[in-house]
Amino acid sequence: MSLMTGHTAPSAATRWSPPGQAFAAGRWQETERRTAVTDPETGAFLGEVADSTAAEVRAAVDALVDAFRAGTGDGTGDGTGGGRGDWPLWRRREALHRAADLLRQRAERFTAIVGSEGCKTIRDARREVARAAETLQLSAGAGHALQGASVPFEDTSRGADRLGWSSREPLGVVAAITPFNDPLNLVAHKVGPALLSGNVIAVKPHEATPLSALALAELLLEAGVPGDRLAVLPGGPAAGRELVSHPGVDVVSFTGGVRTADEVARLAGARTLLMELGGSNPVIVDHGVDLMAAARAIAEGAFGCAGQNCLSVQRVYVVARHYDELLGHLTHATAHLRVGSKHDERTDVGPLIDAAAARRVEHRVGEAVARGAVVRAGAVRHGATYQPTILTGLAPDDPIVTDEIFGPVVSVLPVADLDDAVNQANRAATGLQAGVFTRDATAALRAARRLRAGAVMINDTSDFRIDAMPFGGFHRSGIGREGVTSAVVAMTAPKVIAARLTSIS
C-alpha cells in the first residue's frame, strides 16, 4: 500500500459558484445566514450557500404547494407555466433529456465540483457525473411507469353498468434529503423521477456538499424545468427537521443513516416515506472460484470511496479450506492500493469526508481490537485518511461485523460451507445487498433465494448497482425502493375514474 502526498491542482471549473445561496419560489435567493463551502482535504474556499432558516424552508415549501395546486389544469397550456397542466409529460420528458445532454457536455465542470466539495477521488467523481447523466436520461424515459389500467367493474354484479380505469397521479410535494457521498447522482435519483411524474420537489443537500445540488438546479432550469417546481435549500439539521415536518409535504425521500431516519420518521408522521439506509454488506466466497480475482473485487468493493458507500463490502465469509489463501490474496491486493489525495488521478483510496469521520472509524477499530480482532492490514490514520483495513479473529456478532461502519474496513470470517455463510450473513439487522462467489449455479441460486437482501450479486461483490434497477433493502436497510422506475411508481398513486353507463332518472 502506498501513501501519496502530492496531488494535482483542481480544475479552474471549481471556481463555479451558484447564482444565489439557495433556490426557492422560482428564483435564486440571497440569504442573510450563509455558510462557506470548502474542500475538506485542502481547505480551499469553494463557495457560499444559505444556512436556511425554518422560516425560509416553510416559505419555500409553501411556494411548492401553491405551484402544485395551480398545476391541476387539463394540459392545454402553452408550456411556459409551472403547473402540471402547463407542463405536460412530453415537456417533462424533453426537459430531462436536455438536462442529461447538458450534464454530459459540462462533465468537466461537474467533476470538479463533486471532486472538490466531497470525499470522492477525481476518478470516482468523473464516474458519478456520468452516472448522474444516465439517471436523468432514465428519468426522461420512465413515462411508461405512469401507465394506468382498466378496472374490471363487470367482475361483480354491482358493477355491471359501470366502466372505469385507473391512472397514476403525482402525490404532490416531495421533500428530499441527500448525503455527502454521492452529492450529484443521489440528487438526480430523487429530482428526476419526481419531476417526470409531475411532482414538485425540495432538496436539502448534505451540509458538506451543497454545491453539486445547486449546480444541478441551475442546469435543470436551463434545460426547461419551470422554476416553481424545484427548490434547493442548503442548511443544517434544523432545516431538515422543518422540511420533513411541513404539513404540505406529501413524500419524504431520505438517504442516510438509521438514527437520522428514525428521527425523520418521527417528524414526518403518517405520510409516504422512501428511505435508503445502507447496511453491513456481506460477500460469500465458496469453493472452486478464482480466489485471486475474488480478492481483487473485494478490495475494490470494500475500499472504493474510502468505504463511504452504502454498498461497500464490510464482511467476507469464506469457506474454511480457502480462508488462508483468500486472506493472503486480499492482503496483497490491499497493499497495492494507492492511498493519497483525492485530486490525484492515480489515487485509489482518498480521505474520508473529514478528520472526525476518520477518528470515528479509528475508534471503532480500536474497540474491535480490544475485543480480540487481529489487524491484517491498515488501521493507521493520517488526518482524514484511514488506511484500508482488514480485520480477522472476530465473533460473528461483533458490532464491527454487523453494524455499518462507513469507512475502509472489512472483516474476514471463516465458515463451514455456503449454508453456514448464508446463516451468518442473515444475522445482521440490515439487508441492502450481498455478493456470492461460486461456480455452482444451483448453489448460487439457492443462496440468493435465502439471503435477506434487496439484491444479490452472483460472482460479484455487493458493490454493484445500475441506476435502473430497484434499489433498497430489507430489515433496517430502508423503506421502499429507489431506482428510476421504482421511484416514479413510489411518488405516484393510482386514481380510479368510474362512469355509470345507465342514466339516473
C-alpha positions as CSV (number, residue, x, y, z in Angstrom):
1,M,0.0,0.0,0.0
2,S,1.4,3.3,-1.0
3,L,0.6,6.6,0.7
4,M,0.9,9.5,-1.7
5,T,1.2,13.1,-0.5
6,G,1.3,15.1,-3.8
7,H,-1.8,16.0,-5.8
8,T,-2.8,17.7,-8.9
9,A,-4.4,21.2,-8.7
10,P,-8.2,21.2,-9.1
11,S,-9.6,22.4,-12.4
12,A,-10.5,26.1,-12.8
13,A,-14.1,24.8,-13.1
14,T,-14.0,24.5,-9.3
15,R,-14.4,28.3,-9.2
16,W,-18.0,27.9,-10.2
17,S,-20.3,29.5,-7.7
18,P,-24.1,29.4,-7.6
19,P,-26.1,32.4,-8.7
20,G,-27.6,32.6,-5.2
21,Q,-27.3,30.9,-1.8
22,A,-30.4,28.8,-2.3
23,F,-33.2,28.3,-4.9
24,A,-36.8,28.7,-4.0
25,A,-40.1,30.1,-5.2
26,G,-38.8,30.2,-8.7
27,R,-35.8,32.3,-8.1
28,W,-32.3,32.4,-6.7
29,Q,-32.2,33.6,-3.1
30,E,-29.9,36.0,-1.4
31,T,-30.0,35.0,2.2
32,E,-28.7,36.7,5.4
33,R,-27.5,33.5,7.1
34,R,-24.8,31.9,5.0
35,T,-22.1,29.2,5.3
36,A,-18.9,28.7,3.4
37,V,-18.2,25.5,1.5
38,T,-14.6,24.3,1.5
39,D,-12.7,21.5,0.1
40,P,-12.4,19.1,3.1
41,E,-8.9,18.0,2.0
42,T,-7.3,21.3,1.1
43,G,-9.4,23.8,3.0
44,A,-9.8,25.8,-0.2
45,F,-12.9,28.1,-0.3
46,L,-15.4,26.9,-3.0
47,G,-18.4,29.0,-2.5
48,E,-21.0,30.3,-0.1
49,V,-24.5,28.9,0.4
50,A,-27.5,29.5,2.6
51,D,-27.9,28.3,6.1
52,S,-31.6,28.0,5.5
53,T,-33.8,29.1,8.5
54,A,-37.0,27.4,9.4
55,A,-38.9,30.3,8.1
56,E,-37.1,30.1,4.7
57,V,-37.9,26.4,4.5
58,R,-41.5,27.0,5.3
59,A,-41.8,29.7,2.7
60,A,-40.1,27.5,0.0
61,V,-42.4,24.6,0.7
62,D,-45.5,26.8,0.8
63,A,-44.5,28.1,-2.7
64,L,-44.2,24.5,-4.0
65,V,-47.6,23.6,-2.5
66,D,-49.1,26.6,-4.4
67,A,-47.3,25.6,-7.6
68,F,-48.6,22.1,-7.4
69,R,-52.2,23.1,-6.6
70,A,-52.1,25.5,-9.6
71,G,-51.0,22.7,-11.8
72,T,-54.2,20.8,-11.9
73,G,-55.1,22.0,-15.3
74,D,-56.1,20.0,-18.4
75,G,-52.8,20.1,-20.1
76,T,-53.9,22.7,-22.7
77,G,-51.5,25.4,-21.5
78,D,-48.7,26.8,-23.7
79,G,-46.0,25.0,-21.7
80,T,-44.5,28.1,-20.2
81,G,-46.0,27.9,-16.8
82,G,-45.1,25.7,-13.9
83,G,-48.4,23.9,-13.3
84,R,-48.8,20.3,-14.3
85,G,-51.4,21.3,-16.9
86,D,-48.9,23.7,-18.4
87,W,-46.0,21.3,-18.2
88,P,-47.3,18.0,-19.6
89,L,-45.5,14.7,-19.6
90,W,-43.9,15.3,-23.0
91,R,-42.4,18.6,-21.9
92,R,-41.1,17.0,-18.7
93,R,-39.5,14.2,-20.8
94,E,-37.9,16.7,-23.1
95,A,-36.5,18.9,-20.3
96,L,-34.9,15.9,-18.6
97,H,-33.4,14.7,-21.9
98,R,-31.9,18.2,-22.4
99,A,-30.6,18.1,-18.8
100,A,-28.8,14.8,-19.4
101,D,-27.2,16.2,-22.6
102,L,-26.1,19.4,-20.8
103,L,-24.6,17.4,-18.0
104,R,-22.6,15.3,-20.4
105,Q,-21.4,18.5,-22.1
106,R,-20.3,20.0,-18.8
107,A,-18.9,16.9,-17.3
108,E,-15.6,18.5,-16.5
109,R,-17.2,21.3,-14.5
110,F,-19.4,19.0,-12.5
111,T,-16.5,16.5,-12.0
112,A,-14.5,19.4,-10.4
113,I,-17.4,20.4,-8.2
114,V,-18.1,16.9,-7.0
115,G,-14.4,16.1,-6.5
116,S,-13.7,19.3,-4.6
117,E,-16.6,19.6,-2.1
118,G,-16.9,15.9,-1.2
119,C,-14.7,12.9,-0.5
120,K,-14.6,11.2,-3.9
121,T,-11.3,10.8,-5.8
122,I,-11.3,12.6,-9.1
123,R,-11.8,9.4,-10.9
124,D,-14.8,8.5,-8.8
125,A,-16.2,12.0,-9.2
126,R,-15.9,11.6,-13.0
127,R,-17.8,8.3,-12.8
128,E,-20.5,9.9,-10.7
129,V,-21.2,12.6,-13.2
130,A,-21.6,10.1,-16.0
131,R,-24.0,8.1,-13.8
132,A,-26.0,11.2,-12.9
133,A,-26.4,12.0,-16.6
134,E,-27.6,8.4,-17.1
135,T,-30.0,8.8,-14.2
136,L,-31.6,11.9,-15.8
137,Q,-31.8,10.1,-19.1
138,L,-33.5,7.1,-17.5
139,S,-35.9,9.5,-15.8
140,A,-36.8,11.1,-19.1
141,G,-37.7,7.6,-20.4
142,A,-39.7,6.5,-17.4
143,G,-43.1,7.7,-18.7
144,H,-44.1,4.0,-19.2
145,A,-44.3,3.8,-15.4
146,L,-47.2,6.2,-15.4
147,Q,-49.5,3.9,-17.4
148,G,-52.9,3.2,-16.0
149,A,-55.1,0.1,-16.3
150,S,-58.7,-0.7,-16.8
151,V,-60.8,-1.7,-13.8
152,P,-62.9,-4.8,-14.2
153,F,-66.2,-3.5,-12.8
154,E,-68.2,-6.2,-14.5
155,D,-66.4,-8.8,-12.4
156,T,-69.1,-8.1,-9.8
157,S,-72.9,-7.8,-10.4
158,R,-72.8,-4.4,-8.7
159,G,-70.5,-3.0,-11.3
160,A,-72.1,-4.4,-14.5
161,D,-73.3,-1.0,-15.6
162,R,-70.0,0.8,-15.0
163,L,-66.9,1.4,-17.0
164,G,-63.6,2.7,-15.5
165,W,-59.9,2.9,-15.4
166,S,-57.1,4.0,-13.1
167,S,-54.3,6.4,-13.9
168,R,-51.1,7.2,-11.9
169,E,-51.2,10.6,-10.3
170,P,-48.4,12.6,-8.6
171,L,-48.6,12.7,-4.9
172,G,-47.6,16.3,-4.6
173,V,-44.7,17.8,-2.7
174,V,-41.5,15.7,-2.4
175,A,-39.0,16.5,0.4
176,A,-35.6,15.0,-0.4
177,I,-32.6,14.8,1.9
178,T,-29.4,13.6,0.4
179,P,-26.0,12.5,1.8
180,F,-22.4,13.7,1.1
181,N,-21.1,10.5,-0.5
182,D,-23.0,10.8,-3.8
183,P,-23.8,14.5,-3.9
184,L,-24.9,14.7,-7.5
185,N,-26.3,11.3,-8.6
186,L,-28.4,10.8,-5.5
187,V,-29.9,14.2,-6.0
188,A,-30.6,13.2,-9.6
189,H,-32.2,10.0,-8.3
190,K,-34.8,12.0,-6.4
191,V,-35.3,15.0,-8.6
192,G,-35.5,13.2,-12.0
193,P,-38.3,10.8,-11.0
194,A,-40.2,13.5,-9.0
195,L,-40.2,15.9,-11.9
196,L,-41.0,13.3,-14.5
197,S,-44.0,12.0,-12.5
198,G,-45.5,15.5,-12.2
199,N,-44.5,16.2,-8.6
200,V,-42.7,19.3,-7.2
201,I,-39.6,18.8,-5.1
202,A,-37.5,20.5,-2.4
203,V,-34.0,19.2,-1.9
204,K,-31.9,19.7,1.3
205,P,-28.4,18.5,0.4
206,H,-25.8,17.5,3.0
207,E,-24.2,20.5,4.7
208,A,-20.8,19.5,3.4
209,T,-21.8,19.1,-0.3
210,P,-24.5,21.6,-1.3
211,L,-22.8,22.9,-4.5
212,S,-23.5,19.8,-6.6
213,A,-27.2,20.1,-5.9
214,L,-27.2,23.9,-6.7
215,A,-25.3,23.3,-9.9
216,L,-27.8,20.7,-10.9
217,A,-30.6,23.0,-10.2
218,E,-29.1,25.7,-12.5
219,L,-28.7,23.1,-15.2
220,L,-32.3,21.9,-14.9
221,L,-33.6,25.4,-15.2
222,E,-31.6,25.9,-18.3
223,A,-33.0,22.6,-19.7
224,G,-36.5,23.9,-19.3
225,V,-37.7,22.8,-15.8
226,P,-40.1,25.5,-14.6
227,G,-38.5,27.2,-11.6
228,D,-41.6,26.9,-9.4
229,R,-41.4,23.1,-9.4
230,L,-38.0,22.9,-7.7
231,A,-36.3,24.2,-4.6
232,V,-32.7,23.6,-3.3
233,L,-32.4,24.5,0.4
234,P,-28.9,24.2,1.9
235,G,-28.8,24.1,5.6
236,G,-28.2,22.1,8.7
237,P,-30.3,19.7,10.8
238,A,-32.8,22.4,11.7
239,A,-33.6,23.0,8.1
240,G,-34.1,19.3,7.5
241,R,-36.4,18.9,10.5
242,E,-38.6,21.8,9.2
243,L,-38.7,20.3,5.8
244,V,-39.8,16.8,6.7
245,S,-42.4,18.0,9.2
246,H,-44.0,20.6,7.0
247,P,-47.7,19.7,6.6
248,G,-47.6,20.5,2.9
249,V,-45.1,17.7,2.2
250,D,-46.6,14.5,0.7
251,V,-43.5,12.4,0.3
252,V,-40.2,12.2,2.2
253,S,-37.3,10.7,0.3
254,F,-34.3,10.3,2.6
255,T,-30.9,8.7,2.1
256,G,-28.6,8.4,5.2
257,G,-28.2,6.7,8.5
258,V,-30.6,4.7,10.6
259,R,-30.6,7.1,13.6
260,T,-31.4,10.1,11.5
261,A,-34.1,8.0,9.7
262,D,-35.8,7.3,12.9
263,E,-35.9,11.0,13.7
264,V,-37.2,11.7,10.2
265,A,-40.0,9.1,10.5
266,R,-41.0,10.6,13.9
267,L,-41.2,14.1,12.5
268,A,-42.8,13.1,9.2
269,G,-45.6,11.0,10.7
270,A,-48.1,9.3,8.6
271,R,-47.1,10.1,5.0
272,T,-45.2,8.4,2.2
273,L,-41.6,7.6,3.3
274,L,-38.9,6.4,1.0
275,M,-35.6,5.6,2.8
276,E,-32.3,4.1,1.8
277,L,-30.3,3.5,4.9
278,G,-27.3,1.4,3.9
279,G,-26.1,-1.6,5.8
280,S,-23.3,-4.1,6.6
281,N,-23.0,-5.8,3.2
282,P,-21.8,-9.4,3.1
283,V,-19.8,-11.2,0.4
284,I,-19.6,-15.0,0.4
285,V,-16.7,-16.9,-1.2
286,D,-17.5,-20.6,-1.9
287,H,-15.1,-23.3,-3.0
288,G,-13.9,-23.6,-6.6
289,V,-13.7,-19.9,-7.5
290,D,-10.7,-17.9,-8.7
291,L,-9.6,-16.6,-5.3
292,M,-7.2,-14.0,-6.6
293,A,-9.9,-12.4,-8.8
294,A,-12.4,-12.6,-5.9
295,A,-9.9,-10.9,-3.6
296,R,-9.3,-8.1,-6.1
297,A,-13.0,-7.5,-6.5
298,I,-13.5,-7.5,-2.7
299,A,-10.6,-5.0,-2.2
300,E,-12.2,-2.6,-4.7
301,G,-15.7,-3.1,-3.3
302,A,-14.6,-2.6,0.3
303,F,-12.2,0.4,-0.1
304,G,-13.5,2.4,-3.0
305,C,-14.6,5.9,-1.9
306,A,-12.8,5.1,1.3
307,G,-15.6,2.7,2.3
308,Q,-18.1,5.7,2.4
309,N,-20.6,3.9,0.2
310,C,-23.8,2.2,1.3
311,L,-22.9,-0.8,-1.0
312,S,-19.3,-1.2,0.4
313,V,-18.2,-4.7,1.2
314,Q,-17.9,-4.9,5.0
315,R,-17.8,-8.6,5.9
316,V,-16.5,-11.5,3.9
317,Y,-17.5,-15.1,4.7
318,V,-15.1,-17.7,3.1
319,V,-15.3,-21.5,3.3
320,A,-12.6,-22.6,5.8
321,R,-10.4,-24.5,3.4
322,H,-9.9,-21.4,1.3
323,Y,-9.7,-18.9,4.2
324,D,-5.9,-18.5,4.4
325,E,-5.5,-18.3,0.6
326,L,-8.2,-15.8,0.1
327,L,-6.9,-13.7,3.1
328,G,-3.4,-13.7,1.5
329,H,-4.7,-12.5,-1.8
330,L,-6.9,-9.9,-0.2
331,T,-4.0,-8.6,1.9
332,H,-1.8,-8.5,-1.2
333,A,-4.5,-6.6,-3.3
334,T,-5.0,-4.1,-0.4
335,A,-1.2,-3.4,-0.1
336,H,-1.1,-2.4,-3.8
337,L,-3.8,0.3,-3.5
338,R,-2.6,3.9,-3.8
339,V,-3.8,6.0,-0.9
340,G,-3.5,9.7,-1.2
341,S,-5.0,13.0,-2.3
342,K,-8.5,12.7,-3.9
343,H,-7.3,15.2,-6.6
344,D,-4.6,12.9,-7.9
345,E,-5.6,10.8,-10.9
346,R,-3.5,7.9,-9.5
347,T,-5.3,7.7,-6.2
348,D,-7.4,4.6,-5.4
349,V,-8.4,5.5,-1.8
350,G,-8.7,9.1,-0.7
351,P,-9.6,10.7,2.6
352,L,-12.9,10.4,4.4
353,I,-15.2,13.3,4.4
354,D,-13.4,14.9,7.4
355,A,-11.0,14.1,10.2
356,A,-13.9,13.5,12.6
357,A,-15.1,10.7,10.4
358,A,-11.7,9.1,10.3
359,R,-11.4,9.4,14.0
360,R,-14.7,7.6,14.4
361,V,-13.5,4.7,12.2
362,E,-10.2,4.6,14.2
363,H,-12.2,4.4,17.4
364,R,-14.4,1.6,16.3
365,V,-11.4,-0.4,15.0
366,G,-9.6,0.2,18.3
367,E,-12.7,-1.1,20.2
368,A,-12.7,-4.2,18.0
369,V,-9.0,-4.9,18.6
370,A,-9.7,-4.6,22.3
371,R,-12.3,-7.4,21.9
372,G,-9.8,-9.6,20.1
373,A,-9.8,-8.6,16.5
374,V,-6.5,-9.1,14.6
375,V,-5.3,-6.3,12.2
376,R,-4.0,-7.9,9.0
377,A,-3.6,-4.6,7.1
378,G,-4.1,-0.9,7.8
379,A,-5.6,0.5,11.0
380,V,-3.5,3.7,10.6
381,R,-4.9,7.2,10.5
382,H,-3.3,10.3,9.0
383,G,-5.7,13.2,9.4
384,A,-8.8,12.5,7.5
385,T,-7.2,9.5,5.7
386,Y,-7.6,6.0,7.2
387,Q,-5.6,3.2,5.7
388,P,-7.6,0.3,4.1
389,T,-8.0,-2.1,7.0
390,I,-8.6,-5.9,7.1
391,L,-9.7,-7.5,10.4
392,T,-9.9,-11.2,11.4
393,G,-10.5,-13.1,14.6
394,L,-13.9,-11.6,15.1
395,A,-17.0,-13.2,16.6
396,P,-19.8,-13.4,14.0
397,D,-22.0,-11.0,16.1
398,D,-19.2,-8.4,16.8
399,P,-20.6,-4.9,16.2
400,I,-17.8,-4.1,13.7
401,V,-19.1,-7.0,11.6
402,T,-22.8,-6.5,11.9
403,D,-23.1,-2.7,12.1
404,E,-22.4,-0.3,9.2
405,I,-19.0,1.4,9.7
406,F,-19.0,3.6,6.6
407,G,-15.2,3.5,6.4
408,P,-12.4,1.5,4.7
409,V,-12.7,-1.6,7.0
410,V,-13.5,-5.2,6.0
411,S,-13.8,-8.2,8.3
412,V,-13.0,-11.7,7.0
413,L,-14.5,-14.7,8.8
414,P,-14.2,-18.5,8.1
415,V,-17.4,-20.6,7.6
416,A,-18.1,-24.3,7.3
417,D,-19.9,-24.1,4.0
418,L,-22.2,-22.0,1.9
419,D,-25.2,-22.7,4.1
420,D,-23.3,-21.6,7.2
421,A,-22.3,-18.4,5.3
422,V,-25.8,-17.5,4.4
423,N,-27.0,-18.1,8.0
424,Q,-24.3,-15.8,9.3
425,A,-24.9,-13.2,6.7
426,N,-28.6,-13.0,7.6
427,R,-27.8,-12.3,11.3
428,A,-27.3,-8.6,10.7
429,A,-30.1,-6.1,11.3
430,T,-29.7,-4.8,7.8
431,G,-30.0,-6.3,4.3
432,L,-29.1,-4.0,1.5
433,Q,-27.0,-6.0,-1.0
434,A,-24.9,-9.1,-0.9
435,G,-22.4,-10.9,-3.2
436,V,-21.8,-14.6,-3.7
437,F,-18.8,-16.1,-5.5
438,T,-19.3,-19.7,-6.5
439,R,-19.0,-21.9,-9.6
440,D,-22.1,-24.0,-8.6
441,A,-25.1,-22.3,-10.3
442,T,-27.6,-24.3,-8.2
443,A,-25.9,-23.3,-5.0
444,A,-25.7,-19.7,-6.1
445,L,-29.4,-19.5,-6.8
446,R,-30.2,-21.3,-3.6
447,A,-28.1,-18.8,-1.6
448,A,-29.6,-15.9,-3.5
449,R,-33.0,-17.1,-2.6
450,R,-32.2,-17.4,1.1
451,L,-30.2,-14.2,1.6
452,R,-32.3,-11.4,3.1
453,A,-31.0,-8.6,0.9
454,G,-32.5,-6.2,-1.6
455,A,-30.2,-7.5,-4.3
456,V,-27.8,-10.4,-4.6
457,M,-24.8,-10.2,-7.0
458,I,-23.6,-13.6,-8.2
459,N,-19.9,-13.8,-8.8
460,D,-19.5,-10.2,-7.9
461,T,-19.4,-8.2,-4.7
462,S,-22.2,-6.2,-3.1
463,D,-20.7,-3.0,-4.5
464,F,-22.6,-3.0,-7.9
465,R,-25.6,-1.2,-9.0
466,I,-27.1,0.1,-12.2
467,D,-29.4,3.1,-11.8
468,A,-32.4,1.5,-13.5
469,M,-32.7,-1.4,-11.0
470,P,-34.9,-1.3,-7.9
471,F,-32.6,-0.3,-5.1
472,G,-33.2,-0.8,-1.4
473,G,-33.1,-3.4,1.2
474,F,-34.8,-5.4,4.0
475,H,-34.9,-5.0,7.7
476,R,-33.2,-1.7,8.8
477,S,-31.8,-1.0,5.3
478,G,-34.7,1.2,4.5
479,I,-38.3,1.6,3.3
480,G,-39.3,1.2,-0.4
481,R,-37.1,1.2,-3.4
482,E,-35.1,3.8,-5.3
483,G,-34.1,3.3,-8.9
484,V,-35.8,5.5,-11.5
485,T,-38.8,3.5,-12.4
486,S,-39.4,2.3,-8.8
487,A,-39.2,5.9,-7.6
488,V,-41.7,7.1,-10.2
489,V,-44.1,4.5,-9.0
490,A,-43.5,5.3,-5.4
491,M,-44.0,9.0,-6.0
492,T,-47.4,8.4,-7.6
493,A,-50.6,6.7,-6.7
494,P,-53.4,5.1,-8.7
495,K,-56.5,7.2,-9.2
496,V,-59.7,5.5,-10.3
497,I,-62.3,7.1,-12.6
498,A,-65.6,5.2,-13.0
499,A,-68.5,6.1,-15.2
500,R,-72.0,4.8,-14.7
501,L,-73.5,3.9,-18.0
502,T,-77.2,3.9,-17.0
503,S,-78.9,7.2,-16.6
504,I,-80.4,8.2,-13.2
505,S,-84.0,9.5,-13.5
